[in-house]
């Protein structure tokens, strides 16, 4: 399942990449920050998406946290 499917975006909502960075002992964790835009292009929320590849076993885990403009968590999913 893609990130947009996991977030259950409303009709007309899209994601815009704001920033990305890598962290972890071997840069094995990718963190990407998105803005959630409505159909008019106004920012209606934020998303922090984390993709973590385990050093041993190479298992990839995903985490998405969506917040509203006040910073309150609206949705948090792991897969």
GIPECOR-V514624 format. One record per residue. RES is the residue in three letters. SS is DSSP state (@ for helix, = for strand, . for the rest). D_CENTER is the distance of its C-alpha to the mean C-alpha in Angstrom with 1 decimal. Layout:
RES_SS_D_CENTER, RES_SS_D_CENTER
//
This chain:
UNK_._13.2, UNK_._10.6, UNK_@_7.0, UNK_@_8.9, UNK_@_11.4, UNK_@_9.5, UNK_@_8.4, UNK_._12.1, UNK_._12.1, UNK_._15.7, UNK_._18.2, UNK_._17.8, UNK_._14.2, UNK_=_12.2, UNK_=_9.3, UNK_=_10.5, UNK_=_9.4, UNK_=_10.8, UNK_=_10.9, UNK_=_10.3, UNK_=_12.4, UNK_=_13.9, UNK_=_15.4, UNK_._17.5, UNK_._21.2, UNK_._20.9, UNK_._17.7, UNK_._16.3, UNK_=_12.8, UNK_=_10.3, UNK_=_7.8, UNK_=_6.1, UNK_=_6.1, UNK_=_6.4, UNK_=_9.2, UNK_=_10.0, UNK_=_13.6, UNK_._16.4, UNK_._19.2, UNK_._21.0, UNK_._18.3, UNK_._18.0, UNK_=_14.9, UNK_=_14.4, UNK_=_11.2, UNK_=_8.2, UNK_=_4.4, UNK_=_3.7, UNK_=_2.5, UNK_=_6.3, UNK_=_8.9, UNK_=_12.3, UNK_=_15.5, UNK_._18.5, UNK_._21.4, UNK_._23.9, UNK_._23.4, UNK_._20.5, UNK_._18.5, UNK_=_14.7, UNK_=_12.4, UNK_=_8.8, UNK_=_7.0, UNK_=_4.3, UNK_=_6.0, UNK_=_7.0, UNK_=_10.1, UNK_._13.1, UNK_._15.1, UNK_._17.0, UNK_._14.2, UNK_._14.8, UNK_=_12.3, UNK_=_12.4, UNK_=_10.4, UNK_=_9.4, UNK_=_9.4, UNK_=_10.6, UNK_._12.0
//
